[in-house]
Amino acid sequence: MSRPAFEAAAEATVEALGLSRSKDLVGLLAQARSRERILTELATPGVGDAVARLCDAIESESVPPAEAAAYLRGYVAARQRARDAVLVRTVWSGPSTPSVPVRATAQVLVEVIRAAQHELLAMTYAARPYPALTRALTEAADRGVRTHVVVETLAGAGGLLSGKEPAEAFASVPGLQLWFWARDPARQARSRQHAKLAVADRRTLFLGSANLTESAARRNIEAGVLVTGGEAPRRAAEHILELQRLGVLRPFLP
């Protein structure tokens, strides 16, 4: 039997509580706890209204507590599987072939940036102003996305990069924080910050050969992988943040 009010309230409650706390709710319903006990146990700021609406729907549509618990358990499990599912796609730019469709690297980078709602971390060797990427980064800043970009420096490149500092490519993006690799000159004089990646909300990771330049994004043959879900995006973000915490990566001050 369909119970639309209950189903809608259940989905909204899981969204508000998150998966871990939703499992607590399942346990309370399975034990047929009272409305007052449920609201007390789940008295987290911002979620009380959603839980109260769920309790109202359970009562108004006469959903037995065991049935409500079973529905929520299944819904939470489905959300968990969807969250943990890993999708890996290759990304090629340049000449196409019949067997491999080509997606412009620029398009993929913009998609990753636009997917970010809270956090965006990126690393690049070379960088030049590129309007499409600058626009996407600015829009992310307007959404309140915390954006960190790790760049190589002219000094760090040891003469292999010329022109302006790569960091200047991001000068017009409000609130963007720039970082560089603080090498030990005695041990790492010939080392390079050569990683090229972008990771959004620890959920989506683009890892490839392309620098954040127009030629890399639009004209060159470049290859990469786009990973959605799983541990790789999260671990990549955590590694960058830990390098910052340890002082291996330091703020770039123009």
ZATOR-434437 format. One line per 2 residues: number of its first residue (from 1); their letters; for each residue x, y, z of N, C-alpha, C. Coordinates in pm, whole numbers, plus 50000, padded with zeros to 5 digits. Layout:
NUM	a	X Y Z X Y Z X Y Z  ...
END
This chain:
1	ms	50085 49881 50000 50000 50000 50000 50089 50125 50000  50055 50219 49914 50132 50342 49907 50086 50438 50016
3	rp	50181 50497 50084 50152 50598 50187 50238 50720 50153  50192 50804 50062 50277 50911 50008 50327 51009 50113
5	af	50243 51045 50210 50288 51141 50312 50401 51082 50396  50384 50955 50435 50488 50889 50514 50617 50876 50433
7	ea	50606 50832 50308 50725 50811 50226 50800 50942 50204  50725 51050 50177 50791 51180 50158 50857 51227 50287
9	aa	50786 51208 50400 50843 51249 50528 50965 51166 50564  50963 51037 50532 51077 50950 50560 51200 50995 50483
11	ea	51182 51025 50356 51296 51069 50275 51351 51202 50325  51261 51295 50362 51306 51425 50413 51380 51409 50546
13	tv	51335 51316 50627 51399 51294 50757 51538 51236 50742  51554 51140 50651 51687 51083 50626 51780 51191 50574
15	ea	51730 51278 50487 51812 51387 50434 51857 51478 50548  51767 51506 50642 51800 51596 50753 51893 51532 50855
17	lg	51869 51404 50886 51946 51336 50989 52083 51289 50941  52091 51252 50813 52210 51183 50766 52196 51034 50790
19	ls	52281 50955 50727 52264 50810 50729 52289 50750 50868  52389 50798 50939 52420 50738 51068 52308 50760 51169
21	rs	52262 50884 51181 52155 50913 51276 52022 50851 51232  52004 50833 51102 51882 50767 51053 51877 50622 51101
23	kd	51993 50559 51114 51995 50423 51167 51951 50420 51313  51984 50527 51387 51934 50537 51525 51782 50547 51525
25	lv	51728 50623 51432 51583 50637 51421 51518 50502 51390  51579 50427 51300 51528 50293 51269 51519 50209 51395
27	gl	51623 50214 51477 51623 50136 51601 51512 50177 51695  51487 50306 51706 51381 50355 51794 51243 50312 51744
29	la	51223 50319 51613 51094 50275 51558 51076 50124 51575  51183 50048 51555 51174 49902 51568 51137 49863 51711
31	qa	51178 49948 51806 51144 49922 51946 51010 49984 51986  50939 50043 51887 50809 50106 51910 50815 50213 52019
33	rs	50921 50293 52016 50934 50400 52114 50830 50510 52087  50797 50583 52188 50696 50688 52175 50750 50805 52095
35	re	50657 50887 52047 50695 51007 51974 50788 51094 52060  50751 51113 52188 50830 51197 52277 50972 51142 52293
37	ri	50984 51011 52307 51116 50949 52322 51198 50968 52195  51136 50950 52079 51207 50966 51952 51258 51109 51937
39	lt	51172 51206 51965 51213 51346 51950 51323 51382 52050  51316 51325 52169 51420 51351 52270 51554 51290 52228
41	el	51551 51167 52181 51673 51097 52141 51740 51164 52021  51659 51222 51932 51713 51281 51809 51705 51433 51812
43	at	51723 51489 51932 51710 51634 51949 51836 51705 51899  51858 51695 51769 51970 51762 51704 51919 51891 51640
45	pg	51988 52004 51657 51941 52129 51597 51917 52114 51447  51802 52163 51402 51773 52164 51260 51702 52042 51207
47	vg	51686 51937 51290 51623 51815 51239 51493 51781 51313  51464 51852 51421 51346 51820 51499 51217 51829 51419
49	da	51207 51932 51334 51084 51950 51255 51064 51833 51160  51172 51787 51097 51160 51676 51002 51116 51549 51074
51	va	51173 51522 51191 51136 51403 51267 50991 51414 51314  50951 51533 51356 50813 51553 51400 50715 51528 51285
53	rl	50748 51574 51166 50660 51552 51050 50652 51403 51017  50761 51333 51033 50758 51189 51010 50666 51121 51112
55	cd	50677 51159 51237 50589 51100 51338 50443 51131 51308  50416 51254 51261 50280 51290 51223 50229 51202 51110
57	ai	50315 51177 51010 50275 51096 50895 50252 50951 50935  50337 50900 51024 50318 50762 51072 50181 50749 51139
59	es	50144 50849 51218 50015 50845 51289 49898 50865 51193  49908 50965 51104 49795 50997 51017 49767 50888 50915
61	es	49872 50816 50872 49853 50711 50772 49857 50571 50835  49853 50568 50968 49844 50442 51042 49951 50341 50999
63	vp	50075 50387 50997 50187 50299 50961 50237 50229 51087  50232 50098 51094 50285 50029 51213 50433 50061 51232
65	pa	50478 50077 51356 50619 50111 51379 50717 50014 51314  50685 49884 51316 50776 49786 51255 50785 49809 51104
67	ea	50672 49843 51042 50673 49869 50898 50750 49997 50866  50731 50099 50950 50805 50224 50931 50955 50200 50943
69	aa	50994 50120 51042 51136 50089 51060 51191 50014 50940  51115 49918 50887 51161 49839 50773 51177 49928 50650
71	yl	51081 50018 50629 51090 50108 50512 51215 50196 50524  51234 50255 50641 51349 50343 50659 51480 50267 50648
73	rg	51483 50144 50701 51605 50063 50692 51642 50038 50546  51543 50005 50466 51569 49982 50324 51611 50108 50252
75	yv	51547 50220 50287 51581 50347 50221 51722 50391 50257  51758 50377 50384 51893 50413 50427 51997 50324 50358
77	aa	51968 50194 50347 52062 50102 50281 52080 50141 50135  51971 50179 50069 51981 50219 49928 52064 50346 49913
79	rq	52044 50442 50004 52123 50565 50000 52270 50536 50027  52296 50443 50118 52434 50406 50149 52502 50345 50028
81	ra	52433 50255 49959 52491 50192 49839 52517 50296 49731  52423 50387 49714 52441 50491 49612 52561 50579 49646
83	rd	52577 50610 49775 52688 50695 49816 52822 50625 49796  52826 50495 49825 52951 50421 49818 52985 50367 49679
85	av	52888 50374 49588 52914 50325 49452 53024 50408 49387  53111 50343 49316 53224 50410 49251 53206 50404 49100
87	lv	53211 50520 49038 53205 50529 48892 53336 50589 48843  53405 50517 48755 53532 50563 48701 53519 50575 48550
89	rt	53547 50694 48499 53540 50717 48355 53671 50777 48306  53714 50736 48189 53832 50797 48129 53792 50925 48058
91	vw	53883 51019 48056 53861 51148 47989 53977 51173 47894  53945 51185 47767 54043 51217 47665 54005 51349 47599
93	sg	54102 51430 47571 54079 51546 47484 54181 51540 47371  54145 51600 47259 54228 51594 47139 54157 51517 47030
95	ps	54230 51460 46935 54167 51385 46826 54086 51266 46878  53971 51243 46818 53885 51132 46862 53907 51009 46774
97	tp	53860 50896 46822 53860 50772 46746 53721 50711 46756  53684 50619 46665 53550 50562 46671 53520 50488 46801
99	sv	53623 50432 46864 53599 50349 46982 53599 50427 47113  53656 50548 47113 53667 50625 47236 53612 50766 47212
101	pv	53496 50797 47271 53445 50933 47258 53533 51030 47335  53548 51149 47283 53635 51249 47343 53550 51355 47411
103	ra	53583 51385 47536 53521 51495 47608 53631 51597 47636  53606 51722 47605 53705 51824 47629 53741 51827 47777
105	ta	53871 51826 47806 53915 51832 47944 53859 51955 48013  53850 52066 47940 53794 52189 47997 53653 52166 48046
107	qv	53574 52095 47969 53435 52069 48007 53429 51989 48136  53514 51888 48149 53515 51804 48269 53559 51885 48391
109	lv	53662 51967 48375 53707 52049 48487 53597 52144 48534  53528 52205 48440 53419 52295 48475 53308 52218 48546
111	ev	53277 52097 48500 53174 52016 48565 53211 51983 48710  53339 51950 48733 53383 51920 48870 53370 52044 48957
113	ir	53412 52158 48906 53402 52283 48983 53257 52315 49014  53170 52300 48915 53028 52332 48936 52960 52232 49029
115	aa	53016 52113 49042 52957 52014 49134 52986 52046 49279  53090 52127 49304 53130 52156 49442 53027 52244 49511
117	qh	52988 52203 49630 52896 52283 49711 52962 52334 49839  53066 52268 49883 53129 52305 50010 53280 52324 49999
119	el	53347 52235 49927 53493 52234 49926 53543 52196 49788  53643 52270 49741 53708 52239 49614 53858 52252 49633
121	la	53931 52143 49604 54076 52142 49613 54133 52109 49477  54237 52181 49436 54297 52156 49306 54448 52172 49314
123	mt	54516 52104 49223 54661 52116 49212 54697 52127 49064  54796 52210 49035 54840 52225 48897 54987 52264 48894
125	ya	55051 52232 48784 55191 52273 48763 55192 52411 48698  55147 52420 48575 55136 52548 48507 54992 52598 48517
127	ar	54975 52728 48507 54841 52785 48506 54845 52918 48430  54744 52939 48350 54727 53064 48277 54580 53103 48285
129	py	54548 53232 48280 54407 53272 48284 54328 53206 48171  54215 53146 48207 54129 53079 48111 53985 53112 48151
131	pa	53914 53191 48071 53785 53246 48113 53685 53144 48163  53674 53028 48098 53575 52929 48140 53602 52879 48281
133	lt	53728 52852 48312 53762 52805 48445 53751 52917 48549  53794 53037 48511 53784 53150 48602 53639 53178 48638
135	ra	53551 53170 48538 53408 53194 48562 53350 53087 48655  53386 52960 48631 53334 52851 48716 53386 52865 48859
137	lt	53512 52903 48876 53568 52922 49010 53502 53040 49082  53474 53146 49008 53407 53262 49067 53265 53226 49110
139	ea	53195 53148 49028 53061 53104 49064 53066 53015 49190  53169 52932 49200 53185 52849 49319 53205 52937 49443
141	ad	53286 53041 49428 53307 53133 49540 53175 53199 49581  53094 53235 49482 52964 53297 49512 52872 53201 49587
143	rg	52889 53068 49565 52809 52969 49637 52863 52942 49778  52975 53003 49811 53035 52980 49942 53128 52861 49947
145	vr	53172 52812 49831 53263 52697 49827 53402 52740 49874  53457 52665 49967 53594 52690 50014 53690 52629 49912
147	th	53767 52714 49845 53850 52670 49733 53998 52693 49762  54076 52584 49751 54221 52591 49767 54284 52538 49639
149	vv	54384 52608 49587 54457 52564 49469 54606 52563 49500  54669 52449 49476 54813 52436 49494 54880 52457 49359
151	ve	54976 52550 49353 55042 52585 49228 55192 52566 49240  55256 52547 49127 55401 52555 49122 55440 52703 49119
153	tl	55562 52732 49156 55613 52869 49149 55723 52875 49044  55751 52996 48997 55860 53010 48901 55993 52965 48963
155	ag	56013 53000 49089 56138 52959 49154 56142 52808 49170  56030 52748 49208 56026 52604 49226 56046 52528 49098
157	ag	56000 52586 48986 56015 52520 48856 56158 52524 48805  56240 52605 48866 56382 52608 48828 56407 52644 48684
159	gl	56332 52741 48632 56352 52786 48495 56271 52711 48391  56198 52609 48430 56118 52533 48335 55983 52600 48305
161	ls	55944 52696 48387 55827 52778 48359 55873 52922 48338  55805 52992 48248 55842 53130 48221 55718 53218 48228
163	gk	55739 53348 48220 55627 53441 48224 55586 53473 48366  55456 53495 48386 55405 53532 48517 55394 53410 48608
165	ep	55388 53436 48736 55367 53329 48833 55236 53256 48800  55234 53122 48803 55108 53050 48782 54996 53097 48874
167	ae	55030 53141 48993 54928 53187 49088 54847 53304 49034  54906 53384 48946 54835 53502 48895 54714 53465 48810
169	af	54707 53341 48764 54591 53298 48686 54463 53302 48769  54476 53303 48901 54360 53297 48989 54337 53427 49066
171	as	54408 53531 49027 54404 53657 49103 54265 53719 49107  54183 53695 49005 54051 53759 49000 53942 53681 49071
173	vp	53975 53562 49125 53873 53478 49190 53866 53516 49338  53753 53566 49384 53745 53611 49523 53752 53495 49622
175	gl	53830 53515 49727 53835 53417 49836 53916 53292 49810  53966 53274 49689 54043 53153 49658 54176 53158 49731
177	ql	54213 53047 49795 54338 53038 49871 54441 52961 49791  54558 53020 49776 54666 52960 49697 54773 52902 49790
179	wf	54828 52789 49747 54930 52719 49825 55045 52680 49733  55164 52658 49791 55279 52609 49715 55356 52510 49800
181	wa	55437 52430 49733 55519 52330 49802 55644 52398 49855  55659 52399 49988 55776 52459 50052 55886 52353 50060
183	rd	55968 52347 49958 56071 52243 49950 56187 52269 50045  56255 52165 50076 56384 52173 50144 56491 52187 50034
185	pa	56552 52304 50018 56647 52324 49908 56760 52224 49907  56801 52178 50023 56915 52086 50029 56879 51949 49974
187	rq	56754 51906 49993 56716 51770 49954 56625 51763 49832  56558 51875 49800 56456 51870 49695 56473 51981 49593
189	ar	56597 52018 49567 56622 52131 49478 56571 52107 49337  56572 51984 49291 56530 51954 49153 56390 51894 49146
191	sr	56315 51904 49255 56180 51848 49258 56080 51948 49199  55965 51896 49154 55861 51979 49095 55727 51945 49157
193	qh	55640 52044 49171 55501 52021 49208 55428 51993 49077  55418 51866 49041 55371 51829 48908 55232 51765 48910
195	ak	55167 51758 49026 55034 51697 49033 54930 51785 48965  54834 51720 48897 54724 51793 48833 54595 51722 48868
197	la	54513 51786 48949 54389 51723 48992 54292 51829 49043  54166 51787 49054 54063 51868 49119 53969 51772 49190
199	va	53933 51806 49314 53844 51719 49391 53737 51805 49456  53611 51768 49433 53496 51845 49482 53426 51770 49593
201	dr	53415 51834 49709 53338 51781 49823 53380 51639 49863  53506 51603 49832 53559 51470 49866 53473 51359 49805
203	rt	53404 51394 49697 53311 51301 49631 53347 51277 49485  53402 51381 49420 53434 51371 49277 53579 51413 49258
205	lf	53655 51328 49189 53798 51353 49167 53829 51344 49019  53890 51450 48966 53944 51446 48830 54095 51448 48841
207	lg	54158 51347 48788 54303 51331 48795 54354 51308 48655  54446 51393 48609 54489 51377 48470 54618 51449 48440
209	sa	54648 51458 48311 54774 51517 48266 54764 51666 48242  54643 51722 48244 54623 51860 48201 54654 51960 48311
211	nl	54732 52062 48278 54747 52179 48363 54623 52266 48351  54613 52365 48439 54501 52458 48433 54535 52573 48339
213	te	54548 52538 48212 54575 52634 48106 54479 52607 47991  54458 52707 47908 54367 52689 47795 54420 52586 47697
215	sa	54551 52586 47672 54606 52491 47576 54588 52347 47626  54610 52325 47755 54591 52191 47810 54445 52151 47809
217	ar	54359 52246 47840 54217 52215 47853 54146 52199 47720  54195 52268 47617 54120 52272 47491 54194 52215 47371
219	rn	54328 52230 47365 54398 52202 47240 54485 52078 47242  54542 52045 47355 54638 51935 47360 54569 51799 47358
221	ie	54647 51694 47335 54602 51559 47371 54630 51542 47520  54525 51522 47597 54536 51503 47741 54454 51381 47780
223	ag	54494 51315 47886 54421 51198 47934 54405 51209 48084  54292 51156 48132 54268 51158 48276 54158 51061 48312
225	vl	54129 51055 48441 54017 50975 48490 53931 51062 48579  53801 51037 48572 53703 51105 48656 53643 51000 48749
227	vt	53664 51016 48879 53620 50919 48979 53509 50983 49062  53395 50918 49065 53283 50965 49147 53250 50860 49252
229	gg	53252 50901 49378 53221 50809 49487 53343 50731 49533  53324 50654 49639 53432 50570 49690 53535 50648 49770
231	ea	53648 50583 49797 53750 50639 49885 53847 50733 49815  53867 50717 49684 53973 50793 49617 53955 50944 49630
233	pr	53837 51001 49603 53823 51145 49620 53847 51190 49764  53793 51115 49859 53811 51152 49999 53958 51146 50040
235	ra	54027 51039 50001 54167 51025 50040 54254 51132 49975  54223 51168 49850 54299 51273 49783 54285 51405 49857
237	ae	54161 51439 49895 54138 51564 49968 54207 51561 50103  54196 51450 50173 54259 51439 50305 54411 51452 50296
239	hi	54471 51397 50189 54616 51405 50172 54658 51551 50154  54586 51624 50071 54620 51765 50047 54609 51844 50178
241	le	54500 51824 50250 54479 51899 50374 54584 51862 50480  54627 51737 50482 54730 51697 50577 54866 51758 50540
243	lq	54895 51767 50411 55018 51834 50368 55016 51981 50408  54898 52043 50403 54886 52180 50451 54911 52188 50601
245	rl	54848 52098 50675 54861 52100 50821 55005 52082 50865  55078 51996 50794 55217 51967 50829 55314 52076 50784
247	gv	55266 52170 50704 55352 52276 50656 55430 52240 50532  55404 52122 50476 55468 52086 50349 55415 52178 50240
249	lr	55285 52203 50243 55223 52304 50158 55199 52428 50243  55237 52545 50189 55221 52668 50264 55147 52771 50181
251	pf	55080 52866 50247 55006 52970 50172 55100 53045 50080  55053 53070 49958 55129 53151 49862 55091 53297 49882
253	lp	55189 53378 49912 55165 53521 49936 55228 53599 49822  55147 53662 49737 55200 53735 49621 55298 53843 49663
END
